[in-house]
Amino acid sequence: MDFSLIIKKINNTLTEEEGRIFDSWYKDSKDHRSYFHKVENNYQKGINLVDIKKGWAGVSSKINKKTNRYFFYKYAAAIVILIAASAIWFWKNQNIHLNPPINAIVVQKDSIQIGSDKATLTLDDGSEIVLEKGESIETEKASSNGEQLVYTDGQESTEKIIAKNILTIPRGGQFVLVLADGTKVWVNSETQLKYPVSFAANETREVELLYGEAYFDVSPSTAHNGSHFVVHTEGQRVEVLGTEFNIKAYNEDKYVSTTLVEGKVIVENGMESKNLSPGHQSTMDRDSKKIGVSKVDVYNEVSWKNGLFSFKNRSLEDIMQVLARWYDVDVVFHEKATEELTFNGVFRKTLSLKEILDIIQNTNEVKYEINGKTINMK
């Protein structure tokens, strides 16, 4: 069983099919139930990180082989130690000892801040409004409490020319946007989205993801006289009736990725189109424009919107790219081999960067150095 299902069970986000898989595994043995409750107990105490590379794989394989209780707890302890790095006192009571960590060299402390809710709203006349947590603003068409921007005019517009706004999320930021039709959009770090302040009656609802990443929960077409919803990105058009999906289109990425959570979407590039079903992802090559479709771990792809980093067999280069956006840092690799190292883990985005790097370092035996806002990976 995939370890992510345990975390989803704790967060009550299992789908019906995943629930059946989990229940079968949970009822299968006393050892499974004991393991689950250990993870649940520490997660609810505020544990902020999970590493599964050297833990869950070992636990899962040993459980499936039905080995004796001694070996189960030996391997279960390995994963529980990793996910309870912020609660070492508990494990000391169990007489479990960790190997001494590899010391990180920290040149400057407290120079790296955890990301937060912040954005810049650009109005149709070019004026800009800074949005940030704790600050409330109101415009003619929208209001913000500092965590989300809500367009309150839900009526279909009869105007021929409709004003458009741009929401820009900097590195180290995130924001939630509710469009005039009720569509909810989670906007990730280093992202820019352009959209109308209202939608024309009986016409296709269209927005532009200029760059970056956004998760869309689209208001169904049945609530808008059958009007479809379209997201444009560079070289790609995604059309939906009402569904949930994620688009990742950062400027430095070779591919534009669209992941469908539920419903149905059509991905087009002007030459070909692909229908996606839930649990699948399309990838459009920016150079050739060719679109490929494959099945993916949806939890791993969209966990960012729920305040988590989920890395499954990700290279250290990819991981550091994600972390760089959230913590607004630069990353320098000194060895090509270090970039290619893979890691599995789930972290809460409320952790400091140093806490995450310490776990990666101790798991992969990679040293790092923080120098101001530059991370040097040795």
N, C-alpha and C positions, 0 to 999 in steps of 0.2 A: 504494500500500500504506500502511496505517495505521502511523505511527511507533511506536505502542505495541507492535506485533508485534516490533520490533527489541529493545525492552527485555525483552519476555517471552521472546524467544529467548535472550538473555544470561542470564536467570534460570531458564531451562529450565521455563517454565510455559505453553508453547504447547499448545493443544488439537490434536487430530489434523488438523482442518480448517485451523487457523491454520498448522500446520507445513507443510502442502501449499502454502499461499499464500506463506509465507516462502521455502520451497525454490525455488519457481518464480521468485520475484523475485531471489533470490540467484544462481541459475544463469543468469539472463537476460543479465547483462553483467559484465565485469571491473570497471566503475565501481561497480556495486552492491556487489560483494564488497569492494572497497577501502573504500567508505564504511562498510559494516558493521563491518569490522575496526578502523577508526579509532574508531568509537563504543565498540566492545567494549573496546579497549585502554584508553581513558580511563575508562570505567565501572569497570573492574577495578582501576584505580589509586586508586579511592576517590572518584571524582567524585560529588558529592552532588546535582547538580541538572541538570535538562534543561529548556530552553525551546524550544518547537517552532514558535511563531507565525511568526517571521521566518526560520526556518531550514529546518525539514523541508518546509514548504509549497513553499519555493523550490527546495529540492533535488529533491523529488519531481516537481514540474512540469518542471524542466529535464531530469531523467533520462528521464522519459517521452517527451520530445521528441527524445531521442537526440542532444543537442547535443555539440559537440566537447569534448575533455578540459579545455580551458582553462575553459570555462563551468561544467563539472561541478565542478571543484575550487574555482572561485570561490564557488559557492553552497554546496557542501559545507562549505567553511571557515566560512561564516556560522553554520551550526548547530553545528559542532564547537566554535567559539569559545564559543558560549553554554553548551554543556554542560560545557565545560572551564574555567569561570570560576575554579575553585579550582586550576587547573594552568596559569596564564598563562605560566609559564616555558617550557612545551613549545611553545606557539604562537609565542612570541617567536623561537624557533629556526627557525620557518617563515616569519619576516619578515611576520607578520600583526599588524596594529595595531588596537587597539580605540579607539573614540572615548572621550574623557574622560567619566567618569560624572557624572551630576548629583549633586551633593553632598547628602547627607541631613543634616538637623539633628538631632543626638542630644543631648538635654538631660541625660539621666542614663544611665550605662552599667551593664551587668550586672544590671539590675533585672528582666529577663525571663528566666525559666528554660525550658529545653526540657522538654516533657512527659515523663512517666516512668510506670513500672508502679506504680499505687497505687489503692486502693479502700477502702471501708468495708463490712464485713460486719455486717449487723444480724440477730441471732438471733431465734428465735421468742419469746423472753421479753423482747425489746426491748433487750437488751444489745448493745453495739457493739464490734467488733474492727477495728483499723486494720491494713490490709495494705499493705506497701510493699516495694520491691525490697531484697533483702539481709536481710529479716526472715522467719523461719519461724514458723508457728503451727499448732496442732492443736486441733480441736474434737472432739466425740464422733462427728461424721459426716464431717468433712472435714479436709484439711490444705493448707497453702499454703507455697510456697517463696519467696514475695514477687513472683512473676511470674504464677502461676496458682493457682487454687483448685480442688482436686479432691475430689469426693465419692466416697469409697471403697466405700460400701455399694452394690454393684451388684445385690443381691438384691431381688426384688419384695417390697414391703411388704404385710403382711396387716392392718396397722392401719387402723381406720376413719377416724381423724383423723391426718393427717400434718403434721408441723411444716413451716413455710415460712420460708425465709431471704430477705433482700433484699441484693443487691449494688449498691452505689452508687459510681459512678465520678465523681470531681469534674472540673472543668475542669482541664486539664493532666495528665490521667491516662488510663490504659487498663489492661485486665486480661483474662486468659483464664480461663474457667470451664469445668470439666468436670462435667456433671451425673451423678447416680447411675446413669443408664441408658447413660452413655458419650457422650452428645451433647456436642460441644465448641462453646463460644460465645466469640467474640471480642467484647469489650464496649468501645465507644468512649467518648471523653470526654463528660462531662456526661450520663450515662446511668444509669437505674435499672431493675434486673431483679428480679422476684420469682418464686420457684420453690420446689417442695417438696424436702426433703432426701432423699426417696426417692419412688418411684412405686408406686402400688397395682397389684397384679397384675391383668392382663386389663382394665385401664381406660385411657382416653385419658390420655396424658401431657400435662399442661398447664403452661405458664409464662406470665408477664405481663411484657411490655415496657412499663413504666409511662411512660417517656419516653426519648428518646435514640436510639441506633443500636447494632445488634448483628448479627453475622454468625453464622449457625447451620449447623453440620455435624451433621445429625441422625442418631443411631443408628437403623438401619432397623427398621421394624415387624416384619420377619421374625425379628428377634432378641428380640422382646418379645410373642410370641404374637399378632401382628397388631395390636397397639395403635398407634393413630395418635398423632402429635405435633402439638400445637396451640399457637400463639403468639397471645395476646390483646394487642391494643393498643387505644387509645381508639377505639371505634366500629368495630373491625375484628377479624376472626378469620382466621388463616392455618392451614390444616390440611395436614399432609404425612405421607407414609409413611416417608420416609428420603431426605434430599436436602441440598443446600447452597443457602442463600439469605440475603439481606441485608434487614433492615427498618430504615428511617430514619423516626423519629417524634419529632423534637424539638418541644418545646412551641411554639416560635415559627414552625415551618413550617406553611404553608397545607395541604400535602399529607402523607399518610402513604404512603411509597414502599416497595414490596416488589420486590426484584430477584432473579430466579431464575438461579442459576449452573448447576445440573444437577438432574435429577430432575423432579418435578412437584409443584405446590402448588395449592390452591384458596383464593382470597381472597374472604371474605364480609363483608358489612356489615349483615346482618339483612334487607336488601331485595333484594339481588342478589348473585350470585357470579360469579367469573371464574377460569377455568383458565389458569395460566401455563405457558409452555414455556420452556426454557433460552434465555437471551439477551433475555428480555422483562421489562418492569417494569410493575407496576400502581401507579396513583396514586389514592388516595382523597381527595377534597376533604373537609376537615373540616367545612365548613359544609353543603354539599348532600348529602354522603355518596356522591356519584356516583363510580364506579370507572372509570377509563380504563386501557387497556393499550397499550403501545408497545414497539418494539424499542429497545434501548439498548446502549451500549458497556459491557459488564460490567466490563472492566478498569478503566475510569474510575470506576465506581460502588463497587467493593470493594477498590481498591488500598490503602486505609487500613489494612486488617488485615495487609498485608504490609510495613508501615512506610513507605508512600509517600503523598504528596498528589498526586493526578492531577486536573488542571484542564483540561477541554476545552471551549473556547468558554464559559467561566464568567464571569459578571460579577464585577467587583472587589468588589461588595457581598457576593456569595455566598462568594467566596474568603476575604475577611477574616473572615466569620462562622466558617468552618472553622478558620482560623488562630487566631482568638480563643479557641476552645475548647481547642485543644492547648497554646497558650502562656499561657492564663489572663490575657488582656488585654482591655481595652475599646477599641473602635474608634469614632472620630468622623469622619464625612465632612463636609467644608466646602462641597462642591459636588455637586449632584445628578448632574451630567454625569460626575463621577468615579466614582460608584457604578456607572454603567451601562457603563463601559469593560470590554471583554472581554479575556481572557488565556488562553493555552494553555501548559501547562507541567507537568512532573513533578518533584517535589522529594522528597528523603528527609526523613523526620520528625526525623532527627538533626541537621539544620541549625539554626542559630540563626535566630530570627525576622528579625534584621537582614539576614542573608545572603539570605533569601527576598525581603524587601522591596526590597533593592538591585536584584535582578534584575527584579522587577516595575517598579520605578521607572525603570530604564534602558531597559526595553522599551517601556513606555507613556508615558514622560515625565511620570510622576506623582511629585510630591514628597511625602515623609512626614516626620513629626516624632515622635520618641519622648519622652514626658514621663512618667517613672515607669512605670506599667503602662497608660498610655493612648497609643494610636496615633492621631495626627491625620493624615488623608489630605487633602492640599491639592488 
